[in-house]
């Protein structure tokens, strides 16, 4: 009886081992799974890197615009001509609304042509324009409208009118910054 039970146990274990070997033979080899998993990590890290880079572009542009706004308002307060600074400020605010200048837009176009849409779901929902990473459609409109108004001020700008427009830009930038997930 013991010998018969031992034989049954050996047969059951052998059958289980044979079945386990069959599953292993039909599975994707582990080195390929590991390589694909590593590629997934790289792709996801690239998306995070893109977000961080665009975030840095916007932060740098905002800081530059803030310095130009302060300089222009100081000139206006002193009764000096600030038309050139006002024009520069309008261009920088437009860059905020467009997530960069024409050279950045060219890179975004290249990514789109390659099939990369950072915010594909947001684009489908109408939240983001095609290829945009951080600036929503709503924020883009606010910033581009402010850029137009600042540009129209030109030589007739006063410290108060420029400050009012800058306050709009600052509020929208802070809102946009607060609405974005830091570190993705």
C-alpha positions in Angstrom: 0.0 0.0 0.0 2.8 2.4 0.8 4.6 1.6 -2.4 1.3 2.2 -4.3 0.8 5.6 -2.6 4.4 6.6 -3.3 3.9 5.6 -6.9 0.8 7.8 -7.2 2.6 10.8 -5.5 5.5 10.4 -7.9 3.1 10.3 -10.9 1.1 13.3 -9.7 4.3 15.3 -9.1 5.7 14.2 -12.5 2.5 15.3 -14.2 2.6 18.6 -12.5 6.3 19.1 -13.4 5.6 18.2 -17.0 2.7 20.7 -17.1 4.9 23.4 -15.5 7.5 22.8 -18.1 5.0 23.0 -20.9 3.8 26.4 -19.6 7.4 27.7 -19.4 8.1 26.5 -23.0 5.1 28.5 -24.3 5.8 31.6 -22.3 7.8 34.6 -23.6 11.4 34.1 -22.5 12.1 36.2 -19.4 15.0 38.2 -20.9 12.6 39.5 -23.6 10.0 40.4 -20.9 12.7 42.2 -18.9 13.8 44.1 -22.0 10.3 45.1 -22.9 9.6 46.2 -19.3 12.8 48.3 -19.4 11.6 49.9 -22.7 8.3 50.8 -21.0 10.2 52.4 -18.1 12.2 54.5 -20.7 9.0 55.5 -22.6 7.3 56.6 -19.4 10.4 58.4 -18.2 10.6 60.2 -21.5 7.0 61.5 -21.0 7.9 62.8 -17.6 11.1 64.3 -18.9 9.1 66.1 -21.6 6.7 67.5 -18.9 9.7 68.7 -16.8 11.4 70.3 -19.8 8.2 72.2 -20.8 7.7 73.2 -17.2 11.2 74.6 -17.2 10.7 76.4 -20.5 7.5 78.1 -19.0 9.2 78.9 -15.8 12.2 80.5 -17.5 9.9 82.4 -19.9 7.8 83.7 -17.0 10.8 84.8 -15.0 12.2 86.7 -18.1 8.7 88.3 -18.6 8.5 89.3 -15.0 11.9 91.0 -15.2 10.8 92.9 -18.4 7.5 93.9 -16.8 9.2 95.3 -13.7 11.7 97.2 -15.9 9.0 98.6 -18.1 6.9 99.7 -15.1 9.9 101.3 -13.5 10.6 103.2 -16.7 6.9 104.2 -17.0 6.9 105.3 -13.3 10.0 107.5 -14.0 8.3 109.0 -17.1 10.7 107.2 -19.5 9.8 105.5 -22.8 9.1 101.8 -22.3 7.6 100.9 -25.7 10.4 98.4 -26.5 10.0 96.7 -23.1 6.2 96.6 -23.5 6.7 95.0 -27.0 9.1 92.4 -25.6 6.7 91.7 -22.7 3.9 91.1 -25.2 6.1 88.6 -27.1 7.1 86.8 -23.9 3.5 86.5 -22.7 2.5 85.1 -26.1 5.3 82.5 -25.7 3.8 81.5 -22.3 0.5 80.9 -24.1 2.1 79.0 -26.8 4.4 76.9 -24.6 7.4 78.4 -26.2 8.5 80.3 -29.3 8.6 79.2 -32.9 11.6 76.9 -32.4 9.7 75.0 -29.6 6.6 74.8 -31.9 8.8 73.2 -34.5 9.8 70.5 -32.1 6.2 70.0 -31.0 5.2 69.6 -34.7 7.9 67.0 -35.2 6.7 65.0 -32.2 3.1 65.2 -33.5 4.2 64.1 -36.9 5.9 61.1 -35.2 2.6 60.2 -33.5 3.5 61.5 -30.0 0.6 63.3 -28.2 1.6 64.0 -24.6 -2.0 64.8 -23.6 -4.0 62.6 -26.1 -6.9 62.2 -23.7 -6.9 65.9 -22.9 -6.9 66.7 -26.6 -9.8 64.4 -27.2 -11.7 66.2 -24.4 -10.9 69.6 -25.7 -8.8 70.6 -22.7 -5.4 70.9 -24.6 -4.5 72.0 -28.1 -2.7 69.4 -30.1 0.7 68.6 -28.8 0.5 70.9 -25.7 1.9 69.5 -22.5 1.0 72.0 -19.7 -0.9 75.0 -21.1 -4.6 74.2 -21.4 -6.8 75.8 -24.1 -8.4 78.0 -21.5 -5.1 79.2 -20.1 -3.7 79.7 -23.6 -6.6 82.0 -24.5 -6.2 84.1 -21.4 -2.4 84.5 -22.0 -2.7 85.2 -25.7 -5.5 87.7 -25.1 -3.3 89.4 -22.5 -0.3 89.4 -24.9 -2.5 91.2 -27.5 -3.7 93.8 -25.0 -0.1 94.4 -23.8 1.1 94.7 -27.4 -1.7 97.3 -28.1 -0.6 99.4 -25.1 2.7 100.1 -26.8 3.9 103.7 -26.2 0.6 104.7 -24.6 1.2 102.3 -21.7 1.0 103.7 -18.2 2.4 102.0 -15.1 -1.2 101.2 -14.0 -2.4 99.8 -17.3 0.7 97.6 -17.6 0.4 96.5 -14.0 -3.2 95.5 -14.6 -2.3 93.3 -17.6 0.7 91.8 -15.8 -1.6 90.9 -12.9 -3.8 88.9 -15.3 -0.7 87.1 -16.6 0.6 86.4 -13.1 -2.7 85.1 -11.9 -3.1 82.8 -14.9 0.4 81.5 -14.7 -0.1 80.7 -11.0 -3.4 79.0 -11.7 -1.8 77.0 -14.5 1.1 76.1 -12.3 -1.2 75.0 -9.5 -3.3 72.9 -12.0 -0.3 70.9 -13.2 0.9 67.8 -11.4 4.4 68.7 -10.2 6.7 65.8 -11.1 3.9 64.2 -13.1 
